[in-house]
Amino acid sequence: MNSYSLTRFFALLTCLLLVTNFLLANNQADSTNVLAKVRSKQGDKISFSEWRSFPTRTVAGLSSKLSNQKSMTNKYGSQQNIKTKSTGFFRTEKINGKWWSIDPEGFAGLHVAVNSITQGKSDRNIKGFNAQFGNDFNWIKTTLDTLSAQGFNGSGSWSNTDAILAYNKSSKKPIAYSVMLNMMSEYGNKRGGTYQQAGHKGYPKNAIFVFDPEFEVFCDKLAQKIVKYRDDQNLYGYFTDNELPFSLKNLDSYLSLPSKDHGHQAAKKWLSSRNIEIQNITDQDRADFLGFVADKYFSIVSASIKRYDPNHMILGSRFY
């Protein structure tokens, strides 16, 4: 797209946003309709529907239904008017048809977290850090106090956990934090055969090593390090991995591995148990096998985590 086309595109987009904003601002009804295309994905093919009308609500439309009284929140940012059983740790519960994050005190709320709360590593970052903060505690206190004032009550993966733990010890309003374990990718680093892709670990044929007998042993050893978090009320939960390649093509991927690979053998055994010939594989078979892979992975990592920390949530893996 050339610069002239880009200019026309952004001009049109700006006009559309202005018109939409005007219509929403002047529509005081409880709901209004917006036009949108529905995105769907079948395998690796992405498609969009025709423009369709969907009902939605606006802040202006909800204003008459919202209380003028500011809701009271506790130190975790949860609603003090929604109370349930207290377990001393974060968990989830469905209350009156809605799922809530339940904090250690038993109050319901929403977990609003930011990833990668950590210092930069470049020379310029380090120089700026030293000039503005001087030490880790001043930095993390300023950072988390600022986030808390904006309504955030948690930190996500790839954050400076040690600094957050120090902050929580002295703060009357602790930040709930998460720990990334990288169970499959760390096993891949030890096993070999993985490679780095943009934002995540790459695997041969996009087939994770979940059928390796050594994977379960590795997960148990890795999970032993989480014992130090077991009694920490401020820990929200554990992510097991980042962006694992679960897709409809997994069955074909495992079958394309070398014949001696544990993944290839597991795929052949799975087909044989269902009396499915390779030339007759359907998309439903592929979906069923994907479920088989996911069950295998999550059963191993979950059992390892719960063996050493039965108190905290397992947040699973991100997908792509």
N, C-alpha and C positions, 0 to 999 in steps of 0.2 A: 504494500500500500504506500503510495507516494505522499509527500507532505501536504499536497492540496487535498487529497482524499481524507487524510487524517484530520485536517482542519475542519472540513465539512462534517466529519463524523462526530468530533467533539462539540461542534456548534449545535448539531442536531441533538446530541445527548443532553447538552446543557438546557436547550429549550424544553425537551421532554421532562427533565427533572423539575424545571420551574413550573411548568403546567401542572405536573403531578402534585407538587408541593402546594400550589394554589388551590387545587381541587380538594386536597385533603384538609388544608387549613380552613376551608370554607364549608366543609361537610361536618356538621355537628351531630350527625346521626350516630347511633350506637355502633354501626358498622358501615363499611363502604366496600366497593369492589375494586380490585386491581387486575390488570392483565398480566399474565405470565405464561411462559412455555414450560412444560413439564419435561425434565431431563430424565432419561432412563438409560440403563446400561445392560446389555445382554452380552455376556462374555467380555470382550474387549471393545465391542461396538457401542458407541454412544450416539443416541438420537434425541431429538427434541420434537414435542408435539406442536400442533398449531397453537396460536395464542388463545388462551382460555381465561374466563373471568372467575376470580376467586374472592369470596368474602373475607375481609380482614377488619381489624380494629385499629384505631388511632388513639394517641394520647388525648387528643381533643375530644374524641367520642367517649373515652372512658372517664373523663374528668368528673362528670356528674355522679359516677358510681364509686369514685375513689374517696376515701376518708381524708378530711383535712388534717387529721391528727397523725403525726409521724409515728410509724410503728417502732416499738422498742425492741432493740436487739441486744444480745448478750456479747460476751467477749469474742465469740467465734463469728459474729455477724448473723446469727440465726434469729428467727422470730420468737420472741418470748411469749407470744400468745398461742403458739402451737407446741405443746409439750407431750412427749410420749416416754417410753421406757429409756432410762439411762443405763448404758453399759460401760461407760468410761472410755469408749473408743468410737470413732466415726463408723457409721453404717448407713444403710438406706432402708426406707420403709414406705409403703404405700398407705396414704391416709386420705380417706374419702375420695378414692379414685385417682389420687395424684401421688407421684413418687417424689420423695423428699430426701435430702441429705440430712441425716440425724447426727448432731454433734455429740461429743462425750457427755455433755450434761443432759442430753435427751431432748434438746430443742431442734425444731425443723428449720431448714433453710436451703439456700443454694450455694454450691461451692463454685466460686468465681476465681479462677487462678490464672497466673501468667507463667509461661515457660521461660527457661533460660535466664533466671535472675542470677547473674554472675558477672564478674569483672571481665573486661576485654583484655587481650593478651598482647596487643601490639605495643610498640614503644610509645606511640602517641597516647594510647589508652592508659598505660602505666603512668606516664607523666601527668596526665590530667587527673588520674585517680589520686596520686600522691599530693598534688597541689590542692585538690578540693576536699579530700577526706582524710588522708594521712594514714588511716589504718582500716582494717576490714570491718570493725564494729561500727565506726562512724558511717561508713558506706552503707552497710546493710540496714542500720537504723534509719538513716535518711530515706533509703529506697523503700523499705517496707512501710514506714510511717506515711510516705507519700501515696503508695498503693492503697493502703488501708483507708486513707482519707477519700480516695476515689471509689470506694466500694468493693475493692478486691480483698478477699480473705484467704487466699491460698497461693502457693507456688507450685508450678508444674515440674516437668522433667528438666534435667540438665541445669539445675540451679545449684548454688553454693550451699549445700546442706549444712556443712559445719558452721558457716556464718549464720544461717537461719536458726540453728540450734542454740547458738550463743545469744541471739536476739530474743528467742522465746523464753530463755531463762530469766531475762530481766524485764520483759514486756508484760503489761497487764492485759494486752490484747494480742495473743500469739497468732502466728500465721500457720495455717495447716499446710504441711508440705508433702510432697510425693517423692518416691525413690524409684529410679529407673535401674532395673537389674540387667537388662540385655542378655538374657539367658541363652538364646539361640545364637546371637551374634558373637558372644564371648566364646561359646563352644566352637563356632566356626573359626574364630581366630586361633584356637588351640589345634583344631583338627586340620585346618588348611583347606584351600579351595575357594574361599570367599574373596570378594574384592569390593572396593569402595565405590558406591554410586552416589549421586547427588542426594544427600539427606538420609541415606540408609545403606545397610550392608547388602551386597549382591551375592547370590548363591548360584551354583551351577544349574543351568536350565531353569532358574527360579524355583528350585525344589529344595526346601529346607531339610536339614539332616535329622528330622524327627524320628526316623526309623533306625538310626544308629543305636546299638545297644549301649554305647558309652554315653549317650546324651543324658539319660536318666541319672547315671552316676555323677556326671558333671554337674547337673542341676542341684543335686543333693549337696555337693561340696560347696557350690557357689552360695546356696541359700543359708549356709551356716553363718555367714557374715551378718545376716539381718537380725540375729539374736539381740544385738545392741539396741534395736528399735522396738523390740517386742512390747515394752511397757510404756512407750511414749504416747501419751494421749493426743499429741499434736500431729502425729503422722496420719495423713489421710489414707494412703494406701500405696501399693506397689504396681508399677508398670513392668510387664515382663519382657517386652521387646518393642522395637520401633519399626513400623512399616514392613511387616512380613508379607511376602508375596503370595497371599492366598488368592487364587483365581480359578476360573472354570477350566483353565488349561493345565492345572496341576497333574491330572492323571496322565496326560500326554507327556508332560515334562518328566515325570518319574520314569515312564516307560522308555524315554529317550536316553536315560542315564546308562552307563556301562552295566552289563549284565550281572557283574559281581557286586554292584552297589546295593546297599541295604534298601535304599528307596525303590530301586528298580524291582528287586525281589518282592518287596511288600506290595507293590502295585500289581505284579503278576499273580501273587497269591490272592489278592483281593478280587481280581477278575475271575480267577479259577473258582473261588468260593461261591461266586454268583453265576457260574456257567456262562460267562460273557466272553465272546471271541473279540479279539482286538479290532477286527474289521467291522464289528457290529456295535461298537461303543456309541452311545447316544449322549446328548447333553445332560439328560437326567442322570446317567451313569457318572458323568463328570461331576455333577453337583453332589451326588451321593459320596463320591470319593473325596471331594473337598471337605465334606463334613467329617469323613473318617480321619483325614489328616488333622483337621482342627481339633477333633476330640482327643486324638493322640497327643498333640502338643499341649493343650490346656490341661489335660489330666496329669501330665508329667510335671509341668511347672507349678500347677496349683498344689499338688501333693507335696512338692518340695518346700514351697513357701509355708504352707500350713503346718508342716512338721516342725518348723522352727519359730513360727509366729502365727499362732491361731487367733490373734486379736484383731488384725487389720485386714482391710479390704484388698482384694486382688483386682486391679483395674484393667488387666488384660494387656493386649498389644494393639498398637495402632496399625492400621492397614493402608494399603495404597492400591 
